[in-house]
Structures are given as structure tokens and as C-alpha cells.
């Protein structure tokens, strides 16, 4: 089972060394490249105000956060949710840095996030390798991969995790592409199981013209470029 947790945070500002804190954590679970519906979401009381610029981005006021739990109160349930998973984070250094800072404020003896998970993958790095020299912010990737259906007037940790999930699946081949491949594998298996029943049939074989074959190969090439997945028909062994 490939369990991945898409994670995002919102903070009171950009610099944890200046005392800024985490105010929201949002996580979405994906297993074998499919959403499970399992999510983790919490607002936190940072015991300080947000910078004006940060407040403009997330809209989470001091008054709204004043009765929310502190990080130490949700620490264990958060760790339990992400434990042993692969974390997918856009600009992971920022979010992991802030979360580890929260942990160290609790106790310097507690272990950091990376000790609780199997892997931390930075989707920003994936985007930079796939689209060198281009803008690779989450907003830019949303436009590039035409991810829609979300109201993003204000940023939110859970909302951005869901958006990043869609972007990640599109950027790494697409959920639909994987499902389609599985269907083809099932059909091939069924074909092998029933082939003996048709051994005696006199089947007519229709050959493609060179032009038809070239058109078909060009179509498969476009499919591969768009999805990042090699079509099963593209193999020379099929």
C-alpha cells in the first residue's frame, strides 16, 4: 500500500526565527493514487498576532484563533495521522521547518517530523525538474494543469492540500491514466483466460496501411507527452 499524505500549513508570518507560529494544518490522504476521504484539519492558537501580509493571505484573525487549541494539545493526534506515510508538500522546507519549530518549543527532546514518516517529498522540486525555468508556484501549476472546481479567494491549509493533490496527480501522470492502465491489464488477463475458447475460429485479419499506422503512433506519442505514462500499446512486445 502506497500511503501518501498531502500537507500544508498556514502561519502568522514567514520567519519562524522571529517568533512566527503555525495557525492551521491541513492534510489529505491518498492511497495508491486515489483519495480515501480521510483528512486531518485543525486551527491553532498561536498566542500572537499575524503579520498584516499573512493575514491578507489567509484571513485568520487573532479573534477567530483565540479559542482554538495550542499545538501541544493536538501534537499526538497529528503525528498519529501522518505516521509512516510519505508526506507531499509544496516547498517542504518551509512547512517542515515551522512544524519542527513547534515541536522544539514543546520539548527539545522530541523527535522531528522526518523521524515519524517514511519520506518527505517536495512537490516544488518535482515541478522545477519537470518545468525548468518556469514559474512553479501552486497557483502557476493550477493554471498549467487546468485544475479547477475550488474557491480560492483566501488560502487555507486544507483547501491548498486538496488542490496540491490534484496538481500532484496530474503532474505525475494523472489518476485517470492509472485507472485506465489497470482496466487494460484486466482486459488482457481476461483475453488470455478465454483465448483457448476461440482457437478454432477462422478470424479475418485486417492490416493497417502505413499512413494509418503512422497516425496511430503519433496519437500514442501525444498521449504519452500529456499524461507522462507510456501507453501499453506503445510497447514493441504487444
N, C-alpha and C positions, 0 to 999 in steps of 0.2 A: 504494500500500500504506500503510495506516494502522497504524504500529507503535507500540504503547504499552508502557511498562514500569511495572508497579506496584511501588513500592519502599517498604520500611520498614526501620527500624533499631532496635536496642536499644542503650542506653548505660549507663554506670556511674552516671549521675545526670542531673539536669535542667539544670544550669548549666555550659555549656562554659567560661565565663569563670572558673569555679572549678577548672578542670583536668579536668573530666569528659570521657570519651572514648567513641568508638563501639566496641562489642564484638561486634556482629552486623549483617550486611547481608543482606537477602533481596529478591530481585527475581523477578517473574513476567512473562513476555512474552505480550502479546495482539496479534494481527494481524487487522485487520478485525473486531474484537469477538469473536474466538474465541481460546481458549487454544491455544498451539502446543506446550506441554510443555517449552519452553525456559526454564530457570530459572538463576539465579545465587544462590549461598548461601555465606557464609563466616562463621566465628567469628574474632574478633581478640583479640590480647593487648593490653590497654590499659596494661599496666605500672603498674597501680594497682588498688585495691580498689573495689568498687561500694558505693554508699551502701546502708544496710540497707533502705530503702524500695524502691530499684530492684531489689535482689537478691530481695526478696519478689515482685516482679512477674515478672522473667524467669528467676530461678533459676540464672543462670550464675555459678558460683563462681570465685574467683580461681585455685583449683587447676585447675579444668577449662580455664580460658583460658590458663594459664601456658605451654603448649607450642604455642599457636596462632600464626599469622603476625601480624606487625605490619602496620598499614595500608599503609605504604610498600611492602611486599612484594607486595600484591595490587592496588595502585593502578591499574596499567596494564590489567590484565585486567578490572577493574571498569569503568573508563572505556570500554574496547572493547565491553563488553556493553551499556552504556546509550547509546552514541554515536548521535546523530542521531534518537533516539526522543523521544516525548512521555512525560515522567515523570508518573505519577499517584501522589500522596502525600497521606495524610490528615494535615492540619496540616503542610504542606510547609515552612513557615518553620523548624520545629524540626529536621527531618531534614536539610534542605539546610544549615542553619546549622552543624550538627555535622560534616557531611561536608566543607564548605568549611574548617572549622576544622582538620580532619585534614590537608587539602591544604596549608594555610598552615604547619602545623607541619613539613611536609616541606620546603617552599620557598615563599617569598613571591613568587617569580617564576612559579609555576604558575597556570594559569587556573582559575577556579571552575567548579562543576558546570554552571551555566546556559550556559556557553560551549561545552559539549560536546553539548548536547541541543537539539532544536528548540523545545521548550516544556516548562514545568513547570506542571502543573495541580493545584490544591489541591482535593481532593475534599471537604474540610471546608467550603470556601466554597460548593461546589455544593450540599451538604446544607443549609447555612444559608439559601441562596436558595430552595431547594425546600421547606424546613420551617422557616420563620421562627418564632422564639420557642420552639422545641422543643430538647430535648437531641439533639445530633448527634455524640456520640462514636461510635467504631466499634461499641462494644457496643450502644449505643442503636439504631444503624442495622441491626445484625444482627437485633435483635428486631423492628424496624419492618418490615423486608423479609423476615422469616422465613427468614434464611439459616442453614442447618443442616449437619450432617454433619462438624463439626470438634470435636476435643477441645481446649478452650482453658483448661485448668486453669492453665497458665502462658502468658504472652505469649512469642511468638517472631517474629522478623522475617520469616522465610519463611512461616510459618503466617498471620501477620496480612496479608501481601501477598496470599495466596490468598483470604482472607476478604474483604479490601477489593476484590479483583477481582470477586467475586460481588456485593458490595454495589453497586459502581460500575455494573455491567451492569444490575442491577435498577433502580437509581436513575435511569439514563439511558435506560431503555426496554426493557432485557432482551435477552439473546442470542437467546432463543427467538422473540421478536417480530420480530427482524431476519430470522431464518431463514425465518419464516412469510411475511414480505413477499416475500422472494426467490422462494419457491415460487409465490406468486400471480403475480409478474411472469413467471415461466417459463410458467405455465399460460396467461396472457394472450397471450404470444408464440406458443405452440402453437396457441391458438384462432385467432389472426389468420392463421397459416400454413395452417390447414386449412379456414378458413371457405368458401373457394371450392368445396370439395368438397360442401358442403351447401346451396348456393344454391337448388337446385331442390326442396328438401324442403318439404312442407307442414306446418309446425310449429304446434302449438297453443300459443297464448299465454295464460298464466294470470295474471290481475291480482290483486294483494293488496287486501284490504279496508283501509279507513282504520285500523281497530284493529290489524291485522296489521302495517301499515307503521309505525305509531307504536311498537309493541312492538319492532320491528326497530331503529328509530332509537335507542330507549332502550338497547338492548343494545350497539349500537355506541358510544354515548356512555360507557357503563360500561367498555368495553374500552379506550377512549382514556384515560380517567382512571386506570386501573390500570396501563397499560403506558407511557404517555407518548408513544405513537406513534399517529398518526391512521390508522384503518383505511382500506384502499384503497377500500372500498365507500362510505366517507363522502363522497367527492368528488362534487360535483354534475355532473361531466363523465362519470361512469361510469354 
